[in-house]
Structures are given as structure tokens and as C-alpha cells.
Amino acid sequence: MTPLAMLERLVAFNTESHRSNLELIAFVEAWLTQLGVASVRIPDATGDKAALFASIGPAQDGGVLLSGHTDVVPVAGQAWSDDPWRLRVADGRAYGRGAVDMKGFVAIVLALVPEMRAARLTTPIHILLSYDEEVSCLGVVDAVARMGVDLPRPGVAIVGEPTGMDVVTAHKSVVSLTTRITGKEGHSSQPAHGANAVMAAAELIHWLARRQEQFATAGDPTGLFDPPCSTLQVGAIHGGTARNIIARDCSFLWEFRGLPGHSHRDLMDELAAFAETSVLPGMRLGAPDASIATICDVAVPHLAPRPGSAAEQLALRLAGRNHTATVSFATEAGHFQNAGVATVVCGPGSIDQAHQADEFITLAELDNGTAFIRRLIQAMSA
């Protein structure tokens, strides 16, 4: 099966992140079994989704892990020209949901398994297909925890997100947070008899805005990232019940995108200290039980540059590049790096085509990715 034919099969599975990916996983299991490759299914807690791990070559640690996610972003509300779940090829492009992000890379890897099997691999090539990358990047966590236990531990990981085959060695973290404020309701004509959670939220958000200004002033000492600083922003706020009622409850959703070395936990601690010293004392005059709490909903770790790492050197050689790159979007790569696996992000296509109607990967980009994996197979062979 060619990579394009495999991509057609994969796109046909609706694997939006809120849906199960088990039909796709079963298809891949059957494909691998047909080729004589055993695989390990790693289900999530609900049993509705699963990751899949497989190895080709010597049964040992080391080697190269090729990692891709099976989930895709929703199509609802987007003006597609055709059925997003039917691959359409026209004008040198393959259109379909997930074509570039990132079923294109997964299709290449799976289509070349017969070539991996036929090669005399001296070190293994591992494959990991994950879930929930688009919503949390947590679909690889259980698999990573098992590497070196009951799964082989790779020496290098290549995450095939669309980078135009540039070798990405660093990206920021992405952390989603919720801050909840509880005050005391009452008649708006007597503000001292209550504690206004919406007004308190405004103070906290103003503090975050000032902190963002400080991030911008501090900049990026490495000069690698665009924008050249850690960033934060408040995306939604919900609170109060009526204009003339002191708001008892308020919450706001915010995110932090941190440079390597910038911890969201430090930021949470700073915000909590500001709340305790500057916001809650006033609230507790009218509401002794007033509270402010921030929780981390999802934390996707950064990928830190590791100049000269085994992953960097291998990927540069395979991609025919002489320099590395950084990206602003986050990936699953940080989970592998945090587990001690040298990791880069490198895959076919452009992120500019992802997450929108008529998503596509060019056939030339698909060919470039195929050539990259074929060079990997050759490099891993006797």
C-alpha cells in the first residue's frame, strides 16, 4: 500500500478528539498483524480510546521511535468544499481532515512497514500512535511510562508533526488553567455586606496583564522563539447573575505558553501570593470564607534544545538540513524528552494548513516525508 493509499484509509476514520479512535487502531493492528508485526494496545481509563506501540527489528532497547497522534480537530462550523472524511486529490494536493496534522506522517510510517520488515535492521524502529494530542497531549503518557518496563525504551524519538521537514529542537510549554473566586452575594446597594467575585477577578486579571508586560520586557535570552518571550492570556470569564446582585462566583480560563525554564507553577504561586496579600483581605471584610483558587487543567511540557543530541544529529542528516528550528505550537515531544529520550519534531507538510477547512498536504510533501523514512530505514540497516 502506498503512503497516499494509506492516508486515504486513515482519513476515512472520524477520529475527532471527542470521539473514539478504536476503529482506526483496530485497522492498524490488522495491518501490522498481516505483516507479521506484533503490537501492544494501551487503552485509556475509559476504554474508548487507545494508543498503539509496535517494534520492527531486534527486540531490544534503543533505536528510533516514530510517534504520531491519531486524533484530529473538529470539522463543525468549517466550510469544507467536500466531505472531510474522504481524501480528495487535486492539483498536487491531498485534502481531508488530518491530512497534514498528522495522518500524513502516520500514513508514511505505516505504508513503509513492509520495507522496514524487509530491511536487515540492526537497531529497532518503534512506532507509537497516540490519542488526545489535540486536547491534552496526554495520550502518550501511559506508553512513555511503560518504556523500559514492559515496552522497549527508544534511544531517539521523532515526532512527525508538520514542520516542512525542518528539524525542530525546541518549543514552548502550553498550560491551561482555571481560576475560581468565591465571594458572597448581596444587594448591590450594600457592597460592604458582601464580596464581589467579579471585581476580584478583574484585579487578578489586571495582575496577569502586568505580568505579561514583564515577560515581554524580559524577552527570550536564547533568541530562538517567536514571539520572543513567555506569554499568557485570559480567554474566557464567567461570573455573576445580575447587574444589581453582588457576584458571589466568578471563574476565568487562561493559558500560559512558557519558554524552556519558565515554570507555570512559579506563576501560579505568584498569583496565589498576590491574591492572599492584595485581594482576599478586602473580600474577607464582607465574606470571611471568601476564597481564590487556581488549578492546572492541562500542562503540555516544553521541548528544550539539546544541541548535538543523537536525535538532532540523526534528523538533520536524514532531512538534509544543516540547522535546526523552533516552533510556537506545542507537541507530545516534551513527554519523551522528560523521560530521558533524545527527541526532535520533524514531519511533512505545513502547520499553516492544519485546523482549517480544506486541510491538505501536498503530494510533494508526502514524497519528502517518505524519502526521509526510507533514509532512516537505510541508516538503521546493516
N, C-alpha and C positions, 0 to 999 in steps of 0.2 A: 504494500500500500504506500502510495506517495505521501509526502507531507501535506499536500493540498487535499488529497482524498481523505486523509486522517482528520484534517481540520474541518472538512465538511461533516464528518461523523460527530466530532466533538461539539461543533456549534449547534447541531440539532438538539442537544440536550439543554433544556432550560435550567441552568444552574444559578439563577439569581440567588444572592446570598441568603434570602429569607426562605429559600426552598431547599429540599433535599438534593444532594449530589449523588445519591447511591446508584441511580441508573447509569450514570457516567462511570462511576467506579466499577460497577459490575462489567460494563463493556470493556474497560481497560484490563480488568482481571482476566476476562476471557481471551483477550488479545494476547496478553503475556503468557497465559497457560498454553495457548496454541503454539507459541514459540518456544515452549519449554522453560519459561522463566517463572519461578515461584514469586509470590508477593505476599505482603502482610497488610491486612486491613486494620486500621487504627480508628475505631469509632469514637464519636464524641459522646458526651454524657447522655444525650437524648436517644442515641441510636439512629437518628435521622440523617446524619452526615458522617463522613469518614475520610481520613487520609489514607494514602496507599504508598507503601515502600517496597521497592524491588531492587535487586542487585544482579548485575551481569558480570561474569568474570570470576576470579578467585574469591572464595568465601573467606574474606579477611577484612580487617580494618584498613583504613587508608583509602586511596583512590579519590575519585571525584564524584560529588553529589550534584545532580541536576535537579533543581527544585522549581516547581511551578504551582500556581493555585488554580483550582477548578471552578471557583465561583466567579460570577460576573455581576456588574451593577445592573439595576433595573432598567427596563425599557419604557416603563409607564411615563406618559407625558412627553415622550420624544416623538418627533415627526419623521419616522423611518419611511424611506421610499419603497421598501419591500418588507417581507417577512424577516424579522431579525434573527430567527432561528433556522433560516435556510440560507446557506452560504451562496452568495451570488458573485460570480467572477465577471468583471467587465473592465475594459481599459487598463489592464495590467494590475487590477486591484481585486482583492477578495473581501467582500463585505459581509458582515454578520456580527452579532453581539459576541464579544470575546475574541474576535479575530486577531486583534493585536494585544489585548490585555486579558489573559495572556495565553489563550488556547493555541495561538500560532506557535509559540515556543514548545508547548506541550506536544503539539501535533508532530513537530520535527523530531523531538526526542523519541516519541513512541514509534513513529514510522521508521526510524533508524535502528530500532532494537534488533531486527534481523541482521543488520550489518555489525552491530556490537557482538551478537552471538557468533557470527562467522569469523570475527577477528580473533587473533590469539592475544587476548588481553592479559597483560602481566600484572596489572593492578585493576581493581574493580571500578566499574561505573555504576553508581547508585542513582535511583530515581525516586523522588518524593513528590507526590501530588497532594496538595493541601486543600482546605476549605476555609471559608470565613476570612480570607485575606482582606476583602473589600470593606469589612466592618470592624475587624479587630486584630487581624494578623495573629490570632491565637490558634489557628488550625494546624500549625506546625509544632506547637509547644509539646504535646504529648509524644510526638515522634522524636523530637530533639532529646527529650528526657530519657528515651529508651536507647539512644545511640551509645554504644559502648557497654550496654547491659544485655539486651536480647536482640538488638539490631547492630549492624556494623557501624563503626564510627568513622566517617569520612575524614580525609585529610584536608580536602578543599571542597567548598560549596560554591556553585554558580547559580544564582537566582536569575531566571531568564526574563525578567520584566523588560518592557520595550525601552531600550536605550539607543537604538540605532547601531547596535553592536559596539558602542563605546563601552569602555571598561570603567564602571562606576565603583569607586572605593570608599565613598562616604555619602551619607545623607543624614538629615536631621531626625530627631525623635518626633513623634506625634502623640500627644496626650490629650484625651478628652476628660473634662472634669465637670462636676456639678456642685454648685454652692447653694446651700439651703439656709434660709433665715427664718426663724420663728420668733414672732413678737407677741403682741396682744391687741385684739381688736377692741374697738370702742367708737363712740361718736366723734366725728372729725372736728367738732367744735371744742373738744376737750383733749387735745393731743397729749397732755401730760398724764392722762389716765390710761394710756396705752403705750404701745411701742410699734412704730411703723416699719414693717419689714421691707417694704419697697424703698423707703428713704434710706434704710440701712444698706440695701443692695446698691443704691446709687453711690454711696460712699465707697463701698468695696470696688465697684466697677471703676470709679474715678482713680482709686489707688492702682488698679491694674493698668489703667491707661498711662499713669505716670511711670509705672514700671516698664511698660513698653517703650516709652521715650528713653529710659535709661538703657534698655537693651540696644536701641538704635544708636545712642551715643557711644556705647562701648564697642559696637561693631563686631566684626569677625576677625580676630587676630590672625587666622590662617589664610584669609583672603580666598577661601575656596567656595563660599556659598552665596547664592542669590535668592532672596535678599541677604545682605551680609550681616546678619545678626539673628539671635533668637527672636521669635515673635510670639505674641499672644493676642487673642481677640475674643470678645464675648459675642456669641452667635444668636442667643435667644434668651428672653427673660419672661417669666410668668409670675404674676402676683396680684394680690388684692381682689376684692369682689365688687366694690362700687366706689364712686367718687367721694361719697360722704361717710365712708367707713374706714377707720384706721386699719391698714392692711396687716393682718396677722401673719400671713405666709408669703414668702417670695422665694423663687429659685432662679438661677441663671446658669446657662450652659456656656462653657468656654473651652478653649483649646490652647495648648502650648506646643510650639514647634521649636525644639531646643537644639542648639549646636552641640556637637560632642563635648561632653564635660559639663554641660548645663543640666542640672537635675530639676525635674518638676517637683520633687519632694522638698527641695530647698524653697522653691517658690510657694508651695502650699504652706510651709512653716512660716514664711514671712507674712503671707496673707493672714494666717491664723493669729500671729502676734499683733498685726495691725488691728484686727477685729477685736482682740481681747483688750487692747490698751486704748483704742480710739473710737470704737463703735459700740461695743457691748455695754460699757459703763453708762452711757446715756440711755440705751434701751432699757437697762435694768432698773432705772429710776421708776419707770411705769410698769415694768414686767420683770420681776426678779428671776423668772425662769427663761428669759429670752436666750436664744442660742444661735450660733452660726457654725455651720459645719461644711467642709468641702470633702468630697470623695472623688477618687480617681476611677472613672468608668472604664477606660481602656488606655493602656500605655504601650505604644509601639517603640521599642528601643532604637536609638540611633545606630548607624553604621559608622564606625570610626576609621579614619585612614590608617593603614598599616603598610607604610612604604616598603617595598621589597618582599612582601609576603608571597608565599607559594601560590596563592590564588591570583594575586596581581600579576606575577610573572607569567604564569600559565595562560591566563586570559589575554594578556597583551600579545603574547606570541601567537595564540590561536586566532585572535581578531586582526592581527597585522597592524597593531597600534603601537605608538611609541610614547603615549602619555595617557594618564588617567583622567577621569571626570567626576563631578559630583552632581547630585540632583536634589531638588527640593521636596519631592514626594518621598514617602516612607515605604518600606518593603519589609518582608519577613527576614531579611538578611541579618539584622541585628540579633535575632534569636540564635542563629548559627554562630555568629561571632562571639556572643556571650557564653556559648558552650565550648569555646576554645577552638572552633573550626575556622580556618582562614577562608574569608568569604568576599566575593565581589558580586555585583549585579551587572549582567550583560545579556542582552537578548535582542531579537529582531523587532523592527518597527519603531514607531514614534509614539511617545505618550500623548502627543498633541492630538492623536486620532482616537484616544480612549475616552470612555464615559460620555459619548455623544451619539446622536442618531447617525446612521450610516457609518458606523465604525468600520475601519478597514486596515488591512495590511497589504502592502504591495507585494506582487509576486517576486520582484527582485529582492525585497527584504526577506521574504521566506527562503529564497535561494541562498542569501547571505548567511542566514541562521543555519541552514542545512550544511553549508560548507564548513561553518565553524564546528559543528558537532562531528562532522566527518574528520576534520583535522584532529579533534580530541580523540576519536577512536584510534586514529593512526598513532597519535602520541602515546596512547596507553597500551599499544600493542608491541609485540616482540619484533 
